[in-house]
Amino acid sequence: MTLRHVAAALPLLLAVPAAAQNAPAIDAANITRTVRTLASDQFEGRAPGTIGEERTIGYLIGRLQALGLEPAGPDGGWTQPVPLLHTRLGTPETLAFDRKGAVTPLAFGTDIHVSTLQPKDRAVVANAPLVFVGYGVSAPERGWDDFKGQDLRGKVAVFLINDPDFVATKGEDAFGRFGGRTMTYYGRWTYKFEEAARRGAIAALIIHDTDGVGYGWNVVKSSGGENYGLVVPPEKVTSLALQGWISGETATKLFADAGQDLAKLRIAARRKDFRPVDLGTRFDAAIPVTQSVVQSQNVLAKIPGTKRPDEVVMYGAHWDAYGAGAPDEKGRIYRAGANDDALGVAGLFEIARLFKAAPAPDRTVAFAFWTAEERGLLGSEAYAANPVFRHEKTVANLGLDILQTAGRAKDVILVGKGQGSLEDDLARVAAAQGRTVSVESLPERGLFYRADHFSMAKRGVPVLLMMGIAGASDLVEGGKEAGQAWVDAYTGKCYHQACDAWGPDWNLDGAVQDISVFYTIGDELARSAGWPAWKPGSEFKAIRDGSAAARK
């Protein structure tokens, strides 16, 4: 171990500017102990609904009690129940396109990949018309509507991935309307499925494109027809019997057989006058489904505010990981997510410790430990749908999800540039550490929409995310090149794998810097009367503006 790695095992005394001048510093040794515990075999990979969850929940509550926090669950307890629907498709009985009697069988996993979030024993789509809806965007605030009144009830919506501005060129209607290469929520596959369901479609298929989605077909098919969703009342069950993807090659053939040119339609979909195209083809599917309900839990804690306790500054991190998997080269089977996101959980404990060591805040400070983030942000979505603290009085949500472990950095990575005023706070507080702000390197991947803070953003709550893999940190030792090497090594090998484990080569100096920034931002918010805001052009501004009266 070199001297620069001592921080992985010993306290790092990094100065933290905060209202309480005598508050202690973030302690890297505390973080290390928490991560090594949560990522140990004792917790069996922290999968929801397992003995690993039971042990994790008990551990989290015990730590919070020891820190002196109060429970913030819906009934005065430490937890919020999150029942999850778990579905898995069996071997398809029928899976095909049918154009005027000419049947094209589809190979599951090769031509098409689908799953279901309906609590039924069979997923059936019978002779349903396929309708191409371009990017499937309905954005009145941007003057854009791909649907033009198209009735999708009982039909299959076929989408392009990303949003109309992703590859638009100057002179095209979409150019500059959706942030260029920076993805908006309209570009996410989750939005497209939600929009199809809102319009009554029976199924939704997205045409896979590696550049547009940010990963290859191998990632799409890796779930094997498995899905998780929230258990909802019957009247709120999605209309989509099946949702998923078709490969680019399969889509090209589908359109050609229908007398259409997919390449030309991609260009047409970047125009405001685009209209949906009936492909004259039917989709048939009949697939057995194994379904079950998994009982899981969020853990919620708080430090009550002394002056305005109904105004809440919320921190969040997810406790779940992937459970057991295939052994890696070292024989490890538990995909326990040491960085993703035991490190975020450890950061929250440190932030809570600093708040308890300082004078009580004016506003309530809440700490949320989410379940089922890896299953689709489900724990945070369950909370957002049934919040303990009113969204209109939630000052901000600050999320920690994957921090870099390669050492001190000259910068901090901003995810979601242009969304809200909290990014200005991030720049100011980072500057006090002698650091600058670098924007995420691949904004087209939409990382802003892929972590738990997004469940609150959809309800108008201002948010900020700290995510170390969003870009290459400018490391003190090695610069951007070394930062990119760390990102490549982690995402290319250990992300969601068993080797996402604590190691003696971890250097937590940079993680401590980032956690300190978030502590300072939250501390300032908790001791002020100010309200962060969304910036003009954000798709969430109108939601927050609609509740402005509640904050007067």
C-alpha positions in Angstrom: 0.0 0.0 0.0 1.4 3.4 -1.0 1.2 6.5 1.2 -1.6 7.9 -1.1 -3.7 4.8 -0.2 -3.5 5.2 3.5 -6.8 7.1 3.3 -8.6 3.8 2.6 -7.9 2.7 6.1 -7.2 5.8 8.2 -9.3 8.9 8.9 -8.9 11.6 6.3 -9.1 15.1 8.0 -10.5 17.1 5.1 -11.8 20.5 6.1 -15.6 20.8 5.7 -17.0 24.3 5.5 -20.3 24.3 7.3 -22.5 26.4 9.6 -21.0 24.6 12.6 -17.4 25.5 12.6 -16.4 22.8 15.1 -18.1 19.9 13.3 -15.8 16.9 12.7 -14.6 16.0 9.2 -15.8 13.2 7.0 -13.9 10.1 8.2 -12.6 7.7 5.4 -12.0 4.9 8.0 -15.7 5.0 9.0 -16.7 4.8 5.3 -14.3 1.8 4.8 -15.8 -0.1 7.7 -19.3 0.4 6.5 -18.6 -0.6 2.9 -16.6 -3.7 4.0 -19.5 -4.8 6.2 -22.3 -4.2 3.7 -20.4 -5.9 0.9 -19.4 -8.9 3.0 -20.8 -12.4 2.4 -22.9 -12.0 5.6 -25.3 -9.8 3.6 -25.5 -12.1 0.6 -25.5 -9.4 -2.0 -28.4 -7.4 -0.5 -31.0 -8.5 -3.0 -34.6 -7.4 -2.1 -36.8 -10.0 -0.5 -34.0 -12.2 0.7 -32.3 -13.0 4.0 -29.7 -10.5 2.8 -32.3 -7.8 2.9 -33.4 -8.7 6.4 -29.8 -8.4 7.6 -29.3 -5.2 5.7 -32.4 -3.5 7.1 -31.4 -4.5 10.7 -27.9 -3.2 10.2 -29.1 0.1 8.8 -31.6 0.7 11.6 -29.0 -0.2 14.2 -26.5 2.3 12.7 -29.1 5.0 12.6 -30.2 4.5 16.2 -26.5 4.6 17.3 -26.1 7.9 15.5 -29.1 9.3 17.3 -31.5 9.8 14.4 -35.2 9.4 14.6 -37.4 7.1 12.6 -39.2 8.7 9.7 -41.4 5.9 8.3 -45.0 6.4 7.5 -46.3 5.0 10.8 -43.5 6.3 13.0 -41.3 3.3 12.4 -38.0 3.0 10.5 -39.3 1.4 7.4 -41.7 1.9 4.5 -43.1 -1.3 2.9 -42.3 -1.7 -0.8 -44.1 -4.7 -2.3 -42.6 -5.7 -5.6 -44.1 -7.6 -8.5 -41.5 -10.0 -9.9 -42.3 -11.6 -13.3 -40.3 -13.9 -15.5 -41.4 -15.0 -19.0 -41.2 -18.7 -20.0 -40.7 -20.2 -23.4 -43.0 -18.3 -25.9 -45.8 -20.3 -27.4 -46.3 -17.7 -30.1 -44.0 -14.8 -31.0 -44.3 -13.4 -34.5 -45.1 -10.5 -36.9 -47.9 -11.2 -39.4 -48.3 -9.1 -42.5 -51.4 -10.1 -44.5 -50.9 -13.8 -43.7 -47.1 -13.8 -44.2 -45.8 -14.8 -40.7 -42.3 -13.9 -39.5 -41.4 -15.9 -36.4 -39.3 -14.0 -33.9 -36.5 -15.5 -31.8 -36.6 -14.3 -28.2 -33.3 -12.7 -27.2 -32.1 -12.5 -30.8 -34.8 -10.6 -32.7 -36.9 -9.3 -29.8 -36.7 -9.0 -26.1 -39.8 -8.4 -24.0 -41.0 -8.6 -20.4 -44.3 -7.9 -18.6 -45.4 -5.9 -15.5 -48.9 -7.3 -15.5 -49.7 -9.7 -12.7 -51.0 -12.5 -15.0 -50.0 -16.1 -15.7 -49.8 -15.5 -19.5 -48.8 -12.5 -21.5 -51.0 -12.3 -24.6 -51.0 -9.9 -27.6 -53.4 -11.1 -30.2 -53.3 -9.8 -33.8 -52.5 -6.2 -32.6 -51.6 -3.6 -35.3 -48.0 -2.1 -35.2 -47.9 1.7 -35.4 -44.6 3.6 -35.7 -44.8 6.7 -33.6 -41.3 8.1 -34.2 -39.6 9.2 -30.9 -43.0 9.0 -29.2 -42.6 12.5 -27.7 -45.5 14.6 -26.4 -43.9 17.8 -25.1 -46.3 20.8 -25.4 -43.8 23.0 -23.6 -41.4 22.4 -26.5 -44.0 22.6 -29.2 -43.7 18.9 -30.1 -46.2 16.1 -30.6 -45.4 12.9 -32.4 -48.8 11.3 -31.9 -51.1 13.8 -33.7 -54.2 12.3 -32.1 -53.3 8.7 -33.0 -55.5 6.2 -31.1 -53.2 3.5 -29.7 -55.8 1.6 -27.8 -55.2 -2.1 -28.4 -52.2 -1.4 -30.7 -48.5 -1.9 -30.5 -46.5 1.3 -30.3 -43.1 1.2 -32.1 -40.5 3.8 -30.9 -37.1 5.2 -31.7 -34.8 5.4 -28.7 -33.5 8.8 -27.4 -35.2 12.0 -28.4 -35.7 13.9 -31.7 -32.7 16.2 -31.1 -30.2 13.4 -30.5 -28.9 13.4 -34.1 -30.6 16.4 -35.5 -28.7 18.8 -37.7 -29.0 22.5 -38.2 -32.1 23.4 -40.2 -34.1 20.4 -38.9 -37.2 21.2 -36.7 -35.8 19.2 -33.8 -32.4 20.9 -33.8 -31.7 22.6 -30.4 -35.2 21.7 -29.1 -34.3 18.8 -26.8 -30.8 19.7 -25.6 -28.8 18.3 -28.5 -26.8 15.2 -27.5 -27.8 15.7 -23.9 -30.8 13.3 -23.4 -34.0 14.7 -21.9 -36.5 12.4 -20.2 -38.4 12.1 -23.4 -35.5 10.0 -24.7 -35.5 7.4 -21.9 -37.1 4.0 -22.6 -39.1 4.4 -19.3 -40.8 7.5 -20.6 -41.7 5.7 -23.9 -43.3 2.8 -22.1 -45.1 5.1 -19.7 -46.5 7.2 -22.6 -47.6 4.1 -24.5 -49.5 2.9 -21.4 -51.1 6.3 -20.9 -52.4 6.1 -24.4 -53.8 2.6 -23.9 -51.4 0.6 -26.1 -51.4 -3.2 -25.5 -47.6 -3.4 -26.1 -44.6 -1.2 -26.8 -41.4 -2.0 -28.7 -38.3 0.2 -29.0 -36.0 -0.1 -31.9 -32.5 -0.8 -30.4 -29.7 1.5 -31.4 -26.4 1.2 -29.6 -25.5 4.9 -30.0 -29.0 6.0 -28.9 -29.3 3.9 -25.8 -25.7 3.7 -24.8 -25.3 -0.1 -24.7 -25.3 -3.1 -27.0 -28.0 -5.6 -27.6 -26.2 -8.0 -25.3 -27.2 -5.8 -22.4 -30.8 -5.7 -23.5 -31.2 -9.4 -23.6 -29.2 -10.1 -20.4 -32.3 -9.9 -18.2 -33.8 -13.0 -19.8 -37.4 -11.9 -19.8 -37.4 -10.9 -16.1 -38.8 -7.7 -14.7 -39.8 -6.0 -11.4 -42.4 -3.4 -10.8 -44.4 -2.0 -7.9 -47.5 -3.8 -6.8 -50.4 -1.5 -7.6 -54.2 -1.6 -7.4 -55.9 -3.3 -10.3 -57.1 0.0 -11.8 -53.5 1.2 -12.0 -52.0 -1.9 -13.7 -50.3 -0.9 -16.9 -52.1 -1.6 -20.2 -48.9 -3.0 -21.7 -49.1 -6.8 -21.8 -45.5 -6.8 -23.1 -42.9 -4.1 -23.3 -39.4 -4.3 -24.7 -37.1 -4.0 -27.7 -36.6 -5.2 -31.2 -33.1 -5.4 -32.7 -32.0 -2.9 -35.3 -31.8 -5.6 -37.9 -35.3 -7.0 -37.1 -36.7 -3.5 -37.2 -35.1 -2.8 -40.6 -36.7 -5.9 -42.1 -40.1 -5.2 -40.4 -40.2 -1.8 -42.0 -39.0 -3.0 -45.4 -41.6 -5.8 -45.5 -44.2 -3.1 -44.8 -42.9 -1.0 -47.8 -41.3 1.5 -45.5 -37.7 2.8 -45.3 -36.6 3.0 -41.6 -33.6 5.2 -42.4 -35.9 7.8 -44.1 -38.5 7.6 -41.3 -35.7 8.3 -38.7 -35.2 11.6 -40.6 -38.9 12.3 -40.9 -39.3 11.8 -37.1 -37.1 14.8 -36.6 -39.7 17.1 -38.2 -42.6 18.7 -36.4 -45.1 17.5 -39.0 -44.2 13.8 -38.5 -47.3 11.6 -38.3 -47.6 8.1 -37.0 -47.2 5.3 -39.6 -49.4 2.2 -39.6 -47.1 -0.6 -40.6 -49.8 -2.8 -41.9 -48.4 -5.6 -39.7 -49.8 -7.5 -36.7 -48.0 -8.7 -33.6 -48.9 -12.0 -32.0 -47.5 -13.2 -28.7 -48.5 -15.8 -26.1 -46.0 -16.4 -23.4 -46.3 -18.1 -20.0 -45.4 -15.9 -17.0 -44.2 -16.9 -13.5 -45.1 -14.2 -11.1 -44.6 -13.5 -7.4 -44.7 -10.7 -4.9 -41.5 -9.8 -3.1 -41.8 -7.9 0.1 -39.1 -5.2 0.5 -38.6 -2.0 2.5 -37.1 1.5 2.3 -35.4 2.7 5.5 -36.2 6.3 6.5 -34.7 8.5 9.2 -34.6 12.1 10.2 -33.1 14.9 12.3 -36.1 17.2 13.1 -35.8 20.8 12.3 -36.2 23.3 15.1 -37.8 26.2 13.3 -39.4 24.9 10.1 -39.7 21.1 10.6 -42.2 20.7 7.7 -39.5 21.9 5.3 -37.2 19.0 4.5 -33.7 18.5 3.0 -33.5 14.9 1.9 -30.4 12.8 1.3 -30.7 9.4 -0.5 -28.7 6.3 -1.5 -29.9 2.8 -2.3 -29.0 -0.2 -0.1 -29.8 -3.0 -2.6 -27.5 -4.8 -4.9 -27.8 -8.0 -7.1 -27.5 -10.9 -4.7 -25.8 -14.1 -5.9 -24.5 -14.7 -9.4 -21.9 -16.7 -11.3 -18.5 -17.0 -9.5 -15.8 -14.6 -10.7 -12.1 -15.4 -11.1 -11.6 -15.1 -7.4 -14.6 -17.4 -6.6 -16.8 -14.5 -5.4 -20.5 -15.1 -6.1 -22.2 -12.2 -4.4 -22.8 -9.1 -6.5 -22.8 -7.0 -3.4 -22.2 -3.6 -4.9 -19.4 -2.2 -2.7 -19.3 1.0 -4.7 -22.8 0.7 -6.1 -24.1 1.7 -3.6 -22.6 0.6 -0.2 -20.3 3.5 -0.6 -23.2 5.9 -1.0 -24.9 4.4 2.1 -21.6 4.9 4.0 -21.5 8.5 2.8 -25.0 9.1 4.2 -24.0 7.8 7.6 -21.1 10.2 7.6 -23.3 13.1 6.7 -25.7 12.2 9.4 -22.9 12.0 11.9 -21.8 15.5 11.0 -25.3 16.9 11.3 -25.7 15.3 14.7 -22.4 16.8 15.9 -23.5 20.3 14.8 -26.3 22.5 16.2 -29.8 21.2 15.3 -30.9 22.4 11.8 -33.7 24.8 11.2 -35.3 22.5 8.7 -35.7 18.7 9.0 -32.9 16.7 7.4 -34.1 13.3 6.2 -32.1 10.3 5.1 -33.6 7.7 2.7 -32.1 4.3 2.1 -33.9 3.0 -1.0 -34.6 -0.5 -2.0 -34.8 -1.9 -5.5 -32.9 0.8 -7.3 -31.3 -1.9 -9.4 -34.8 -3.1 -10.4 -35.8 0.2 -11.8 -35.7 2.9 -9.1 -38.7 1.2 -7.5 -38.0 2.0 -3.8 -37.7 5.7 -4.5 -40.7 5.6 -6.8 -42.8 3.9 -4.1 -41.8 6.7 -1.7 -42.5 9.4 -4.3 -45.9 8.0 -4.9 -46.7 7.9 -1.2 -44.4 10.4 0.4 -43.8 10.9 4.1 -42.8 14.5 3.6 -44.8 16.7 1.2 -43.0 17.1 -2.2 -43.9 20.8 -2.3 -42.1 21.3 1.1 -39.1 19.1 0.2 -36.3 21.6 -0.3 -34.1 19.3 -2.3 -33.1 15.7 -2.8 -29.3 15.0 -2.8 -28.4 11.5 -4.1 -25.1 9.6 -3.7 -24.8 6.7 -6.2 -21.3 5.4 -7.1 -18.3 7.5 -6.1 -14.8 7.3 -7.6 -12.2 5.5 -5.5 -9.1 6.6 -7.4 -8.0 9.6 -5.2 -8.3 13.3 -4.8 -9.6 15.2 -7.8 -9.3 18.7 -9.0 -12.9 18.7 -10.2 -16.4 17.4 -9.4 -18.6 15.8 -12.1 -22.0 17.5 -12.7 -24.8 15.2 -13.9 -27.7 17.0 -15.6 -26.3 20.3 -16.6 -28.8 23.1 -17.0 -31.5 21.5 -14.9 -31.5 23.5 -11.6 -29.9 26.0 -9.4 -28.4 23.4 -7.2 -25.7 23.0 -9.8 -24.7 26.6 -9.1 -24.4 25.6 -5.4 -22.3 22.6 -6.4 -19.8 24.9 -8.3 -19.6 27.4 -5.4 -19.0 24.8 -2.7 -16.5 22.9 -4.9 -14.6 26.1 -5.5 -14.2 26.5 -1.8 -12.4 23.2 -1.9 -10.2 24.5 -4.7 -12.1 22.4 -7.3 -13.8 23.1 -10.6 -16.9 21.5 -12.1 -16.7 19.2 -15.1 -19.9 18.1 -16.9 -20.7 14.5 -17.5 -18.8 13.1 -20.5 -21.7 11.2 -22.2 -24.9 13.2 -21.5 -26.7 11.3 -24.3 -26.8 8.3 -21.9 -29.2 10.1 -19.7 -27.6 9.3 -16.3 -29.7 12.1 -14.8 -32.8 9.9 -15.3 -31.2 6.7 -14.0 -30.8 7.1 -10.3 -33.2 7.4 -7.4 -33.2 11.2 -7.2 -35.2 11.1 -10.4 -38.3 9.8 -8.7 -38.4 13.1 -6.8 -37.5 15.2 -9.8 -40.6 13.8 -11.6 -42.6 15.4 -8.8 -40.9 18.7 -9.1 -38.4 18.4 -6.2 -35.1 20.0 -7.0 -32.4 17.4 -7.1 -28.6 16.9 -7.4 -26.8 13.6 -8.1 -23.2 12.7 -7.3 -22.1 9.8 -9.6 -18.5 9.1 -10.1 -18.8 7.1 -13.4 -20.5 10.1 -15.2 -17.2 11.3 -16.4 -13.5 11.1 -16.0 -12.3 13.0 -12.9 -9.3 15.2 -13.2 -7.3 13.4 -10.6 -4.5 15.1 -8.7 -2.3 12.1 -9.6 -2.7 11.3 -13.3 -5.2 13.9 -14.4 -8.1 13.1 -16.7 -6.3 10.1 -18.2 -6.1 8.4 -14.9 -9.7 9.4 -14.1 -10.9 7.8 -17.4 -8.8 4.7 -16.7 -10.7 4.3 -13.4 -14.1 4.7 -15.1 -13.2 2.3 -17.8 -11.9 -0.3 -15.4 -14.9 -0.1 -13.1 -17.7 0.1 -15.7 -15.9 -2.3 -18.1 -15.3 -5.1 -15.6 -16.9 -4.7 -12.1 -20.1 -2.7 -12.6 -23.0 -5.0 -11.4 -20.5 -7.9 -11.1 -19.0 -9.7 -8.1 -15.8 -7.8 -8.4 -17.5 -4.6 -7.3 -15.9 -5.3 -3.9 -13.8 -3.3 -1.5 -10.1 -3.6 -2.1 -6.9 -2.3 -0.4 -6.2 -0.2 -3.5 -9.2 2.0 -2.8 -8.2 5.6 -2.3 -11.2 7.4 -0.8 -9.7 10.9 -0.8 -11.9 11.9 -3.8 -15.0 10.3 -2.3 -14.5 12.2 0.9 -14.3 15.4 -1.1 -17.6 14.7 -2.9 -19.4 13.6 0.3 -18.1 16.8 2.0 -19.6 18.9 -0.9 -23.0 17.3 -0.4 -22.8 17.8 3.4 -22.1 21.4 2.9 -24.8 22.0 0.4 -27.4 20.3 2.6 -26.2 22.0 5.7 -26.6 25.4 4.1 -30.1 24.5 2.8 -31.1 23.2 6.2 -30.1 26.4 8.0 -31.6 28.8 5.4 -35.0 29.9 4.2 -34.1 29.7 0.5 -35.6 27.3 -2.0 -33.6 25.8 -4.9 -35.3 26.2 -8.3 -35.4 24.5 -11.7 -33.9 26.4 -14.5 -35.9 27.6 -17.6 -36.1 24.8 -20.1 -36.2 22.0 -17.5 -39.0 19.6 -18.0 -39.7 19.7 -14.3 -40.0 23.4 -13.7 -43.7 23.6 -14.4 -44.4 21.0 -11.8 -42.6 22.8 -9.1 -44.0 26.2 -10.2 -47.5 24.7 -9.7 -46.9 24.3 -6.0 -45.3 27.7 -5.4 -48.1 28.8 -3.1 -47.2 26.1 -0.6 -43.8 27.6 -0.1 -44.8 31.2 0.6 
